[in-house]
Amino acid sequence: MTDNNTTTRRPKSGKFKQQKLDAWQPILTPTWVIGTFFVVAAVFLVTGIVLVVQANSVFELVEIYDDGAGASNCSIVELNEGYDSITA
């Protein structure tokens, strides 16, 4: 029954198909680790400086609804007279 001329549906055997490839194992020398640390630190330092500069340049609009002394006819002040804090 077995014939040498028949083709099989099996894939070709190889390291890739059988998932037997060698793994990549980095060599962690102190120079490489310290260098990588400083490169990553520099990237985050630059990013942090850019974020702080941008946050400090944001324009903040302040609206004062009364004269600052609390004596104006602000409806919020009139409604809340007599209440020192909100209690549930």
PyMOL Python script that loads the backbone (N, CA, C, O; Angstrom):
from pymol import cmd

cmd.read_pdbstr("""\
ATOM      1  N   MET A   1       0.781  -1.189   0.000  1.00  0.00           N
ATOM      2  CA  MET A   1       0.000   0.000   0.000  1.00  0.00           C
ATOM      3  C   MET A   1       0.833   1.269   0.000  1.00  0.00           C
ATOM      4  O   MET A   1       0.428   2.260  -0.606  1.00  0.00           O
ATOM      5  N   THR A   2       1.935   1.271   0.632  1.00  0.00           N
ATOM      6  CA  THR A   2       2.753   2.467   0.632  1.00  0.00           C
ATOM      7  C   THR A   2       3.544   2.529  -0.662  1.00  0.00           C
ATOM      8  O   THR A   2       4.199   1.566  -1.062  1.00  0.00           O
ATOM      9  N   ASP A   3       3.469   3.654  -1.289  1.00  0.00           N
ATOM     10  CA  ASP A   3       4.159   3.850  -2.553  1.00  0.00           C
ATOM     11  C   ASP A   3       5.121   5.016  -2.392  1.00  0.00           C
ATOM     12  O   ASP A   3       4.728   6.052  -1.855  1.00  0.00           O
ATOM     13  N   ASN A   4       6.317   4.893  -2.820  1.00  0.00           N
ATOM     14  CA  ASN A   4       7.308   5.951  -2.684  1.00  0.00           C
ATOM     15  C   ASN A   4       7.003   7.152  -3.562  1.00  0.00           C
ATOM     16  O   ASN A   4       7.548   8.229  -3.317  1.00  0.00           O
ATOM     17  N   ASN A   5       6.167   7.017  -4.561  1.00  0.00           N
ATOM     18  CA  ASN A   5       5.856   8.104  -5.481  1.00  0.00           C
ATOM     19  C   ASN A   5       4.709   8.989  -4.985  1.00  0.00           C
ATOM     20  O   ASN A   5       4.497  10.065  -5.544  1.00  0.00           O
ATOM     21  N   THR A   6       3.978   8.583  -3.975  1.00  0.00           N
ATOM     22  CA  THR A   6       2.843   9.381  -3.490  1.00  0.00           C
ATOM     23  C   THR A   6       3.367  10.558  -2.678  1.00  0.00           C
ATOM     24  O   THR A   6       4.394  10.457  -2.006  1.00  0.00           O
ATOM     25  N   THR A   7       2.664  11.653  -2.746  1.00  0.00           N
ATOM     26  CA  THR A   7       3.064  12.846  -1.993  1.00  0.00           C
ATOM     27  C   THR A   7       2.266  12.909  -0.702  1.00  0.00           C
ATOM     28  O   THR A   7       1.101  12.513  -0.652  1.00  0.00           O
ATOM     29  N   THR A   8       2.895  13.400   0.313  1.00  0.00           N
ATOM     30  CA  THR A   8       2.221  13.557   1.597  1.00  0.00           C
ATOM     31  C   THR A   8       1.892  15.023   1.806  1.00  0.00           C
ATOM     32  O   THR A   8       2.461  15.897   1.151  1.00  0.00           O
ATOM     33  N   ARG A   9       1.003  15.280   2.691  1.00  0.00           N
ATOM     34  CA  ARG A   9       0.585  16.651   2.974  1.00  0.00           C
ATOM     35  C   ARG A   9       1.338  17.235   4.161  1.00  0.00           C
ATOM     36  O   ARG A   9       0.980  18.303   4.657  1.00  0.00           O
ATOM     37  N   ARG A  10       2.350  16.561   4.609  1.00  0.00           N
ATOM     38  CA  ARG A  10       3.140  17.048   5.732  1.00  0.00           C
ATOM     39  C   ARG A  10       4.036  18.193   5.281  1.00  0.00           C
ATOM     40  O   ARG A  10       4.566  18.175   4.170  1.00  0.00           O
ATOM     41  N   PRO A  11       4.205  19.195   6.151  1.00  0.00           N
ATOM     42  CA  PRO A  11       5.138  20.266   5.788  1.00  0.00           C
ATOM     43  C   PRO A  11       6.575  19.771   5.870  1.00  0.00           C
ATOM     44  O   PRO A  11       6.874  18.779   6.534  1.00  0.00           O
ATOM     45  N   LYS A  12       7.453  20.487   5.179  1.00  0.00           N
ATOM     46  CA  LYS A  12       8.858  20.106   5.220  1.00  0.00           C
ATOM     47  C   LYS A  12       9.387  20.309   6.631  1.00  0.00           C
ATOM     48  O   LYS A  12       9.062  21.288   7.302  1.00  0.00           O
ATOM     49  N   SER A  13      10.191  19.381   7.055  1.00  0.00           N
ATOM     50  CA  SER A  13      10.739  19.455   8.398  1.00  0.00           C
ATOM     51  C   SER A  13      11.904  20.425   8.416  1.00  0.00           C
ATOM     52  O   SER A  13      12.797  20.371   7.571  1.00  0.00           O
ATOM     53  N   GLY A  14      11.873  21.322   9.407  1.00  0.00           N
ATOM     54  CA  GLY A  14      12.951  22.282   9.543  1.00  0.00           C
ATOM     55  C   GLY A  14      12.875  22.920  10.924  1.00  0.00           C
ATOM     56  O   GLY A  14      11.897  22.734  11.647  1.00  0.00           O
ATOM     57  N   LYS A  15      13.906  23.670  11.285  1.00  0.00           N
ATOM     58  CA  LYS A  15      13.925  24.288  12.613  1.00  0.00           C
ATOM     59  C   LYS A  15      12.797  25.305  12.773  1.00  0.00           C
ATOM     60  O   LYS A  15      12.201  25.401  13.846  1.00  0.00           O
ATOM     61  N   PHE A  16      12.496  26.065  11.716  1.00  0.00           N
ATOM     62  CA  PHE A  16      11.452  27.072  11.817  1.00  0.00           C
ATOM     63  C   PHE A  16      10.071  26.421  11.944  1.00  0.00           C
ATOM     64  O   PHE A  16       9.265  26.819  12.786  1.00  0.00           O
ATOM     65  N   LYS A  17       9.812  25.442  11.121  1.00  0.00           N
ATOM     66  CA  LYS A  17       8.497  24.779  11.144  1.00  0.00           C
ATOM     67  C   LYS A  17       8.298  23.976  12.429  1.00  0.00           C
ATOM     68  O   LYS A  17       7.172  23.862  12.913  1.00  0.00           O
ATOM     69  N   GLN A  18       9.346  23.433  12.974  1.00  0.00           N
ATOM     70  CA  GLN A  18       9.247  22.646  14.202  1.00  0.00           C
ATOM     71  C   GLN A  18       9.413  23.514  15.458  1.00  0.00           C
ATOM     72  O   GLN A  18       9.387  22.999  16.576  1.00  0.00           O
ATOM     73  N   GLN A  19       9.582  24.813  15.276  1.00  0.00           N
ATOM     74  CA  GLN A  19       9.731  25.778  16.356  1.00  0.00           C
ATOM     75  C   GLN A  19      10.899  25.410  17.278  1.00  0.00           C
ATOM     76  O   GLN A  19      10.763  25.357  18.500  1.00  0.00           O
ATOM     77  N   LYS A  20      12.030  25.162  16.656  1.00  0.00           N
ATOM     78  CA  LYS A  20      13.231  24.820  17.416  1.00  0.00           C
ATOM     79  C   LYS A  20      14.358  25.790  17.109  1.00  0.00           C
ATOM     80  O   LYS A  20      15.528  25.405  17.094  1.00  0.00           O
ATOM     81  N   LEU A  21      14.006  27.066  16.861  1.00  0.00           N
ATOM     82  CA  LEU A  21      15.022  28.071  16.589  1.00  0.00           C
ATOM     83  C   LEU A  21      15.734  28.452  17.879  1.00  0.00           C
ATOM     84  O   LEU A  21      15.159  28.399  18.965  1.00  0.00           O
ATOM     85  N   ASP A  22      16.987  28.832  17.737  1.00  0.00           N
ATOM     86  CA  ASP A  22      17.741  29.285  18.898  1.00  0.00           C
ATOM     87  C   ASP A  22      17.211  30.642  19.340  1.00  0.00           C
ATOM     88  O   ASP A  22      16.910  31.496  18.506  1.00  0.00           O
ATOM     89  N   ALA A  23      17.098  30.839  20.626  1.00  0.00           N
ATOM     90  CA  ALA A  23      16.606  32.105  21.165  1.00  0.00           C
ATOM     91  C   ALA A  23      17.719  33.129  21.189  1.00  0.00           C
ATOM     92  O   ALA A  23      18.896  32.793  21.321  1.00  0.00           O
ATOM     93  N   TRP A  24      17.318  34.410  21.056  1.00  0.00           N
ATOM     94  CA  TRP A  24      18.285  35.498  21.149  1.00  0.00           C
ATOM     95  C   TRP A  24      18.518  35.802  22.614  1.00  0.00           C
ATOM     96  O   TRP A  24      17.571  36.093  23.346  1.00  0.00           O
ATOM     97  N   GLN A  25      19.735  35.741  23.041  1.00  0.00           N
ATOM     98  CA  GLN A  25      20.084  36.018  24.428  1.00  0.00           C
ATOM     99  C   GLN A  25      21.088  37.166  24.446  1.00  0.00           C
ATOM    100  O   GLN A  25      22.254  36.985  24.094  1.00  0.00           O
ATOM    101  N   PRO A  26      20.627  38.352  24.859  1.00  0.00           N
ATOM    102  CA  PRO A  26      21.547  39.489  24.856  1.00  0.00           C
ATOM    103  C   PRO A  26      22.637  39.332  25.908  1.00  0.00           C
ATOM    104  O   PRO A  26      22.433  38.708  26.949  1.00  0.00           O
ATOM    105  N   ILE A  27      23.764  39.896  25.624  1.00  0.00           N
ATOM    106  CA  ILE A  27      24.877  39.885  26.577  1.00  0.00           C
ATOM    107  C   ILE A  27      24.847  41.217  27.308  1.00  0.00           C
ATOM    108  O   ILE A  27      25.128  42.261  26.720  1.00  0.00           O
ATOM    109  N   LEU A  28      24.507  41.178  28.582  1.00  0.00           N
ATOM    110  CA  LEU A  28      24.338  42.394  29.361  1.00  0.00           C
ATOM    111  C   LEU A  28      25.651  42.770  30.041  1.00  0.00           C
ATOM    112  O   LEU A  28      25.918  42.385  31.179  1.00  0.00           O
ATOM    113  N   THR A  29      26.449  43.521  29.320  1.00  0.00           N
ATOM    114  CA  THR A  29      27.692  44.010  29.910  1.00  0.00           C
ATOM    115  C   THR A  29      27.386  45.296  30.673  1.00  0.00           C
ATOM    116  O   THR A  29      26.419  45.983  30.344  1.00  0.00           O
ATOM    117  N   PRO A  30      28.176  45.633  31.671  1.00  0.00           N
ATOM    118  CA  PRO A  30      27.921  46.872  32.418  1.00  0.00           C
ATOM    119  C   PRO A  30      27.925  48.112  31.533  1.00  0.00           C
ATOM    120  O   PRO A  30      27.134  49.028  31.760  1.00  0.00           O
ATOM    121  N   THR A  31      28.786  48.158  30.545  1.00  0.00           N
ATOM    122  CA  THR A  31      28.830  49.312  29.648  1.00  0.00           C
ATOM    123  C   THR A  31      27.517  49.448  28.884  1.00  0.00           C
ATOM    124  O   THR A  31      26.982  50.550  28.759  1.00  0.00           O
ATOM    125  N   TRP A  32      27.000  48.342  28.376  1.00  0.00           N
ATOM    126  CA  TRP A  32      25.751  48.369  27.621  1.00  0.00           C
ATOM    127  C   TRP A  32      24.585  48.768  28.510  1.00  0.00           C
ATOM    128  O   TRP A  32      23.745  49.565  28.093  1.00  0.00           O
ATOM    129  N   VAL A  33      24.514  48.240  29.715  1.00  0.00           N
ATOM    130  CA  VAL A  33      23.405  48.538  30.623  1.00  0.00           C
ATOM    131  C   VAL A  33      23.440  50.001  31.052  1.00  0.00           C
ATOM    132  O   VAL A  33      22.406  50.669  31.035  1.00  0.00           O
ATOM    133  N   ILE A  34      24.596  50.504  31.434  1.00  0.00           N
ATOM    134  CA  ILE A  34      24.709  51.894  31.880  1.00  0.00           C
ATOM    135  C   ILE A  34      24.441  52.845  30.714  1.00  0.00           C
ATOM    136  O   ILE A  34      23.775  53.866  30.885  1.00  0.00           O
ATOM    137  N   GLY A  35      24.949  52.517  29.547  1.00  0.00           N
ATOM    138  CA  GLY A  35      24.692  53.343  28.362  1.00  0.00           C
ATOM    139  C   GLY A  35      23.217  53.414  28.020  1.00  0.00           C
ATOM    140  O   GLY A  35      22.691  54.487  27.729  1.00  0.00           O
ATOM    141  N   THR A  36      22.551  52.271  28.056  1.00  0.00           N
ATOM    142  CA  THR A  36      21.118  52.235  27.787  1.00  0.00           C
ATOM    143  C   THR A  36      20.350  53.016  28.837  1.00  0.00           C
ATOM    144  O   THR A  36      19.394  53.721  28.512  1.00  0.00           O
ATOM    145  N   PHE A  37      20.755  52.898  30.081  1.00  0.00           N
ATOM    146  CA  PHE A  37      20.101  53.637  31.162  1.00  0.00           C
ATOM    147  C   PHE A  37      20.200  55.139  30.926  1.00  0.00           C
ATOM    148  O   PHE A  37      19.212  55.855  31.080  1.00  0.00           O
ATOM    149  N   PHE A  38      21.383  55.622  30.553  1.00  0.00           N
ATOM    150  CA  PHE A  38      21.552  57.057  30.320  1.00  0.00           C
ATOM    151  C   PHE A  38      20.791  57.539  29.088  1.00  0.00           C
ATOM    152  O   PHE A  38      20.281  58.659  29.081  1.00  0.00           O
ATOM    153  N   VAL A  39      20.709  56.729  28.067  1.00  0.00           N
ATOM    154  CA  VAL A  39      19.947  57.115  26.874  1.00  0.00           C
ATOM    155  C   VAL A  39      18.461  57.233  27.213  1.00  0.00           C
ATOM    156  O   VAL A  39      17.811  58.205  26.827  1.00  0.00           O
ATOM    157  N   VAL A  40      17.926  56.250  27.929  1.00  0.00           N
ATOM    158  CA  VAL A  40      16.513  56.299  28.325  1.00  0.00           C
ATOM    159  C   VAL A  40      16.273  57.471  29.270  1.00  0.00           C
ATOM    160  O   VAL A  40      15.254  58.152  29.157  1.00  0.00           O
ATOM    161  N   ALA A  41      17.189  57.716  30.194  1.00  0.00           N
ATOM    162  CA  ALA A  41      17.055  58.848  31.121  1.00  0.00           C
ATOM    163  C   ALA A  41      17.054  60.166  30.361  1.00  0.00           C
ATOM    164  O   ALA A  41      16.282  61.064  30.695  1.00  0.00           O
ATOM    165  N   ALA A  42      17.898  60.301  29.354  1.00  0.00           N
ATOM    166  CA  ALA A  42      17.945  61.533  28.563  1.00  0.00           C
ATOM    167  C   ALA A  42      16.640  61.757  27.813  1.00  0.00           C
ATOM    168  O   ALA A  42      16.153  62.884  27.731  1.00  0.00           O
ATOM    169  N   VAL A  43      16.078  60.693  27.268  1.00  0.00           N
ATOM    170  CA  VAL A  43      14.801  60.825  26.550  1.00  0.00           C
ATOM    171  C   VAL A  43      13.703  61.286  27.496  1.00  0.00           C
ATOM    172  O   VAL A  43      12.932  62.183  27.156  1.00  0.00           O
ATOM    173  N   PHE A  44      13.623  60.686  28.679  1.00  0.00           N
ATOM    174  CA  PHE A  44      12.587  61.081  29.630  1.00  0.00           C
ATOM    175  C   PHE A  44      12.846  62.479  30.200  1.00  0.00           C
ATOM    176  O   PHE A  44      11.894  63.205  30.489  1.00  0.00           O
ATOM    177  N   LEU A  45      14.090  62.864  30.364  1.00  0.00           N
ATOM    178  CA  LEU A  45      14.412  64.205  30.850  1.00  0.00           C
ATOM    179  C   LEU A  45      13.968  65.266  29.844  1.00  0.00           C
ATOM    180  O   LEU A  45      13.372  66.275  30.221  1.00  0.00           O
ATOM    181  N   VAL A  46      14.254  65.037  28.587  1.00  0.00           N
ATOM    182  CA  VAL A  46      13.828  65.979  27.548  1.00  0.00           C
ATOM    183  C   VAL A  46      12.306  66.043  27.481  1.00  0.00           C
ATOM    184  O   VAL A  46      11.733  67.126  27.364  1.00  0.00           O
ATOM    185  N   THR A  47      11.657  64.895  27.553  1.00  0.00           N
ATOM    186  CA  THR A  47      10.197  64.876  27.528  1.00  0.00           C
ATOM    187  C   THR A  47       9.624  65.624  28.725  1.00  0.00           C
ATOM    188  O   THR A  47       8.659  66.373  28.570  1.00  0.00           O
ATOM    189  N   GLY A  48      10.183  65.445  29.895  1.00  0.00           N
ATOM    190  CA  GLY A  48       9.714  66.139  31.093  1.00  0.00           C
ATOM    191  C   GLY A  48       9.908  67.637  31.002  1.00  0.00           C
ATOM    192  O   GLY A  48       9.033  68.402  31.409  1.00  0.00           O
ATOM    193  N   ILE A  49      11.051  68.070  30.470  1.00  0.00           N
ATOM    194  CA  ILE A  49      11.301  69.504  30.330  1.00  0.00           C
ATOM    195  C   ILE A  49      10.309  70.123  29.347  1.00  0.00           C
ATOM    196  O   ILE A  49       9.781  71.206  29.598  1.00  0.00           O
ATOM    197  N   VAL A  50      10.057  69.454  28.251  1.00  0.00           N
ATOM    198  CA  VAL A  50       9.084  69.961  27.279  1.00  0.00           C
ATOM    199  C   VAL A  50       7.697  70.061  27.906  1.00  0.00           C
ATOM    200  O   VAL A  50       6.993  71.048  27.688  1.00  0.00           O
ATOM    201  N   LEU A  51       7.297  69.064  28.676  1.00  0.00           N
ATOM    202  CA  LEU A  51       5.979  69.096  29.309  1.00  0.00           C
ATOM    203  C   LEU A  51       5.869  70.210  30.338  1.00  0.00           C
ATOM    204  O   LEU A  51       4.829  70.862  30.421  1.00  0.00           O
ATOM    205  N   VAL A  52       6.908  70.444  31.120  1.00  0.00           N
ATOM    206  CA  VAL A  52       6.875  71.516  32.120  1.00  0.00           C
ATOM    207  C   VAL A  52       6.819  72.881  31.445  1.00  0.00           C
ATOM    208  O   VAL A  52       6.066  73.754  31.878  1.00  0.00           O
ATOM    209  N   VAL A  53       7.599  73.073  30.400  1.00  0.00           N
ATOM    210  CA  VAL A  53       7.581  74.353  29.682  1.00  0.00           C
ATOM    211  C   VAL A  53       6.205  74.602  29.072  1.00  0.00           C
ATOM    212  O   VAL A  53       5.688  75.717  29.141  1.00  0.00           O
ATOM    213  N   GLN A  54       5.617  73.582  28.484  1.00  0.00           N
ATOM    214  CA  GLN A  54       4.295  73.742  27.885  1.00  0.00           C
ATOM    215  C   GLN A  54       3.232  73.988  28.948  1.00  0.00           C
ATOM    216  O   GLN A  54       2.318  74.782  28.724  1.00  0.00           O
ATOM    217  N   ALA A  55       3.328  73.330  30.092  1.00  0.00           N
ATOM    218  CA  ALA A  55       2.349  73.527  31.164  1.00  0.00           C
ATOM    219  C   ALA A  55       2.456  74.920  31.758  1.00  0.00           C
ATOM    220  O   ALA A  55       1.445  75.505  32.147  1.00  0.00           O
ATOM    221  N   ASN A  56       3.667  75.460  31.836  1.00  0.00           N
ATOM    222  CA  ASN A  56       3.849  76.800  32.390  1.00  0.00           C
ATOM    223  C   ASN A  56       3.422  77.893  31.418  1.00  0.00           C
ATOM    224  O   ASN A  56       3.188  79.027  31.837  1.00  0.00           O
ATOM    225  N   SER A  57       3.317  77.581  30.145  1.00  0.00           N
ATOM    226  CA  SER A  57       2.929  78.597  29.170  1.00  0.00           C
ATOM    227  C   SER A  57       1.426  78.601  28.895  1.00  0.00           C
ATOM    228  O   SER A  57       0.970  79.316  28.003  1.00  0.00           O
ATOM    229  N   VAL A  58       0.661  77.828  29.635  1.00  0.00           N
ATOM    230  CA  VAL A  58      -0.791  77.792  29.447  1.00  0.00           C
ATOM    231  C   VAL A  58      -1.389  79.072  30.012  1.00  0.00           C
ATOM    232  O   VAL A  58      -1.044  79.500  31.114  1.00  0.00           O
ATOM    233  N   PHE A  59      -2.293  79.678  29.244  1.00  0.00           N
ATOM    234  CA  PHE A  59      -2.951  80.903  29.678  1.00  0.00           C
ATOM    235  C   PHE A  59      -4.146  80.528  30.549  1.00  0.00           C
ATOM    236  O   PHE A  59      -5.000  79.743  30.138  1.00  0.00           O
ATOM    237  N   GLU A  60      -4.201  81.088  31.743  1.00  0.00           N
ATOM    238  CA  GLU A  60      -5.293  80.810  32.672  1.00  0.00           C
ATOM    239  C   GLU A  60      -6.145  82.062  32.790  1.00  0.00           C
ATOM    240  O   GLU A  60      -5.658  83.120  33.186  1.00  0.00           O
ATOM    241  N   LEU A  61      -7.407  81.937  32.448  1.00  0.00           N
ATOM    242  CA  LEU A  61      -8.339  83.047  32.517  1.00  0.00           C
ATOM    243  C   LEU A  61      -9.071  82.982  33.850  1.00  0.00           C
ATOM    244  O   LEU A  61      -9.714  81.981  34.163  1.00  0.00           O
ATOM    245  N   VAL A  62      -8.972  84.056  34.638  1.00  0.00           N
ATOM    246  CA  VAL A  62      -9.614  84.116  35.948  1.00  0.00           C
ATOM    247  C   VAL A  62     -10.733  85.133  35.877  1.00  0.00           C
ATOM    248  O   VAL A  62     -10.490  86.298  35.565  1.00  0.00           O
ATOM    249  N   GLU A  63     -11.946  84.715  36.160  1.00  0.00           N
ATOM    250  CA  GLU A  63     -13.100  85.608  36.191  1.00  0.00           C
ATOM    251  C   GLU A  63     -13.506  85.827  37.631  1.00  0.00           C
ATOM    252  O   GLU A  63     -13.768  84.864  38.353  1.00  0.00           O
ATOM    253  N   ILE A  64     -13.562  87.058  38.057  1.00  0.00           N
ATOM    254  CA  ILE A  64     -14.018  87.391  39.398  1.00  0.00           C
ATOM    255  C   ILE A  64     -15.462  87.868  39.275  1.00  0.00           C
ATOM    256  O   ILE A  64     -15.741  88.835  38.567  1.00  0.00           O
ATOM    257  N   TYR A  65     -16.378  87.190  39.964  1.00  0.00           N
ATOM    258  CA  TYR A  65     -17.796  87.477  39.826  1.00  0.00           C
ATOM    259  C   TYR A  65     -18.301  88.504  40.833  1.00  0.00           C
ATOM    260  O   TYR A  65     -19.429  88.979  40.706  1.00  0.00           O
ATOM    261  N   ASP A  66     -17.508  88.849  41.808  1.00  0.00           N
ATOM    262  CA  ASP A  66     -17.902  89.889  42.748  1.00  0.00           C
ATOM    263  C   ASP A  66     -16.739  90.859  42.920  1.00  0.00           C
ATOM    264  O   ASP A  66     -15.718  90.719  42.247  1.00  0.00           O
ATOM    265  N   ASP A  67     -16.873  91.806  43.777  1.00  0.00           N
ATOM    266  CA  ASP A  67     -15.820  92.807  43.923  1.00  0.00           C
ATOM    267  C   ASP A  67     -14.675  92.338  44.803  1.00  0.00           C
ATOM    268  O   ASP A  67     -13.744  93.105  45.046  1.00  0.00           O
ATOM    269  N   GLY A  68     -14.711  91.122  45.282  1.00  0.00           N
ATOM    270  CA  GLY A  68     -13.643  90.588  46.107  1.00  0.00           C
ATOM    271  C   GLY A  68     -13.901  90.745  47.580  1.00  0.00           C
ATOM    272  O   GLY A  68     -13.306  90.027  48.383  1.00  0.00           O
ATOM    273  N   ALA A  69     -14.781  91.673  47.972  1.00  0.00           N
ATOM    274  CA  ALA A  69     -15.072  91.887  49.378  1.00  0.00           C
ATOM    275  C   ALA A  69     -16.305  91.099  49.820  1.00  0.00           C
ATOM    276  O   ALA A  69     -16.607  91.023  51.011  1.00  0.00           O
ATOM    277  N   GLY A  70     -16.997  90.529  48.877  1.00  0.00           N
ATOM    278  CA  GLY A  70     -18.188  89.754  49.220  1.00  0.00           C
ATOM    279  C   GLY A  70     -19.421  90.604  49.466  1.00  0.00           C
ATOM    280  O   GLY A  70     -20.415  90.098  49.987  1.00  0.00           O
ATOM    281  N   ALA A  71     -19.388  91.900  49.102  1.00  0.00           N
ATOM    282  CA  ALA A  71     -20.506  92.788  49.373  1.00  0.00           C
ATOM    283  C   ALA A  71     -21.364  93.039  48.142  1.00  0.00           C
ATOM    284  O   ALA A  71     -22.314  93.819  48.210  1.00  0.00           O
ATOM    285  N   SER A  72     -21.058  92.400  47.024  1.00  0.00           N
ATOM    286  CA  SER A  72     -21.841  92.651  45.812  1.00  0.00           C
ATOM    287  C   SER A  72     -23.114  91.819  45.820  1.00  0.00           C
ATOM    288  O   SER A  72     -23.341  91.019  46.727  1.00  0.00           O
ATOM    289  N   ASN A  73     -23.928  92.012  44.818  1.00  0.00           N
ATOM    290  CA  ASN A  73     -25.199  91.305  44.712  1.00  0.00           C
ATOM    291  C   ASN A  73     -25.032  90.002  43.926  1.00  0.00           C
ATOM    292  O   ASN A  73     -25.787  89.732  42.991  1.00  0.00           O
ATOM    293  N   CYS A  74     -24.069  89.221  44.300  1.00  0.00           N
ATOM    294  CA  CYS A  74     -23.842  87.931  43.646  1.00  0.00           C
ATOM    295  C   CYS A  74     -24.918  86.970  44.114  1.00  0.00           C
ATOM    296  O   CYS A  74     -25.101  86.783  45.317  1.00  0.00           O
ATOM    297  N   SER A  75     -25.633  86.359  43.178  1.00  0.00           N
ATOM    298  CA  SER A  75     -26.751  85.498  43.553  1.00  0.00           C
ATOM    299  C   SER A  75     -26.274  84.256  44.305  1.00  0.00           C
ATOM    300  O   SER A  75     -27.018  83.703  45.115  1.00  0.00           O
ATOM    301  N   ILE A  76     -25.075  83.826  44.051  1.00  0.00           N
ATOM    302  CA  ILE A  76     -24.564  82.646  44.747  1.00  0.00           C
ATOM    303  C   ILE A  76     -24.365  82.969  46.222  1.00  0.00           C
ATOM    304  O   ILE A  76     -24.686  82.148  47.081  1.00  0.00           O
ATOM    305  N   VAL A  77     -23.844  84.144  46.525  1.00  0.00           N
ATOM    306  CA  VAL A  77     -23.616  84.533  47.908  1.00  0.00           C
ATOM    307  C   VAL A  77     -24.949  84.697  48.633  1.00  0.00           C
ATOM    308  O   VAL A  77     -25.089  84.275  49.781  1.00  0.00           O
ATOM    309  N   GLU A  78     -25.934  85.311  47.962  1.00  0.00           N
ATOM    310  CA  GLU A  78     -27.237  85.534  48.590  1.00  0.00           C
ATOM    311  C   GLU A  78     -27.946  84.217  48.888  1.00  0.00           C
ATOM    312  O   GLU A  78     -28.590  84.088  49.929  1.00  0.00           O
ATOM    313  N   LEU A  79     -27.840  83.256  48.007  1.00  0.00           N
ATOM    314  CA  LEU A  79     -28.522  81.976  48.219  1.00  0.00           C
ATOM    315  C   LEU A  79     -27.887  81.174  49.346  1.00  0.00           C
ATOM    316  O   LEU A  79     -28.570  80.398  50.014  1.00  0.00           O
ATOM    317  N   ASN A  80     -26.610  81.351  49.559  1.00  0.00           N
ATOM    318  CA  ASN A  80     -25.886  80.521  50.531  1.00  0.00           C
ATOM    319  C   ASN A  80     -25.598  81.230  51.845  1.00  0.00           C
ATOM    320  O   ASN A  80     -24.784  80.745  52.630  1.00  0.00           O
ATOM    321  N   GLU A  81     -26.229  82.345  52.105  1.00  0.00           N
ATOM    322  CA  GLU A  81     -25.985  83.039  53.370  1.00  0.00           C
ATOM    323  C   GLU A  81     -26.457  82.186  54.519  1.00  0.00           C
ATOM    324  O   GLU A  81     -27.543  81.607  54.469  1.00  0.00           O
ATOM    325  N   GLY A  82     -25.658  82.106  55.540  1.00  0.00           N
ATOM    326  CA  GLY A  82     -26.010  81.322  56.714  1.00  0.00           C
ATOM    327  C   GLY A  82     -25.494  79.902  56.697  1.00  0.00           C
ATOM    328  O   GLY A  82     -25.587  79.204  57.707  1.00  0.00           O
ATOM    329  N   TYR A  83     -24.951  79.454  55.577  1.00  0.00           N
ATOM    330  CA  TYR A  83     -24.424  78.100  55.483  1.00  0.00           C
ATOM    331  C   TYR A  83     -22.906  78.163  55.490  1.00  0.00           C
ATOM    332  O   TYR A  83     -22.299  78.736  54.586  1.00  0.00           O
ATOM    333  N   ASP A  84     -22.293  77.574  56.508  1.00  0.00           N
ATOM    334  CA  ASP A  84     -20.834  77.568  56.563  1.00  0.00           C
ATOM    335  C   ASP A  84     -20.242  76.416  55.767  1.00  0.00           C
ATOM    336  O   ASP A  84     -19.171  76.555  55.176  1.00  0.00           O
ATOM    337  N   SER A  85     -20.918  75.300  55.749  1.00  0.00           N
ATOM    338  CA  SER A  85     -20.435  74.151  54.977  1.00  0.00           C
ATOM    339  C   SER A  85     -21.632  73.346  54.509  1.00  0.00           C
ATOM    340  O   SER A  85     -22.743  73.487  55.019  1.00  0.00           O
ATOM    341  N   ILE A  86     -21.384  72.528  53.556  1.00  0.00           N
ATOM    342  CA  ILE A  86     -22.449  71.682  53.018  1.00  0.00           C
ATOM    343  C   ILE A  86     -22.448  70.382  53.811  1.00  0.00           C
ATOM    344  O   ILE A  86     -21.432  69.693  53.893  1.00  0.00           O
ATOM    345  N   THR A  87     -23.601  70.056  54.394  1.00  0.00           N
ATOM    346  CA  THR A  87     -23.737  68.820  55.155  1.00  0.00           C
ATOM    347  C   THR A  87     -24.785  67.953  54.492  1.00  0.00           C
ATOM    348  O   THR A  87     -25.801  68.445  54.001  1.00  0.00           O
ATOM    349  N   ALA A  88     -24.529  66.678  54.485  1.00  0.00           N
ATOM    350  CA  ALA A  88     -25.468  65.773  53.824  1.00  0.00           C
ATOM    351  C   ALA A  88     -26.433  65.170  54.826  1.00  0.00           C
ATOM    352  O   ALA A  88     -27.300  64.380  54.450  1.00  0.00           O
TER     353      ALA A  88
END
""", "prot")
cmd.dss("prot")
cmd.show_as("cartoon", "prot")
cmd.util.cbc("prot")
cmd.orient("prot")
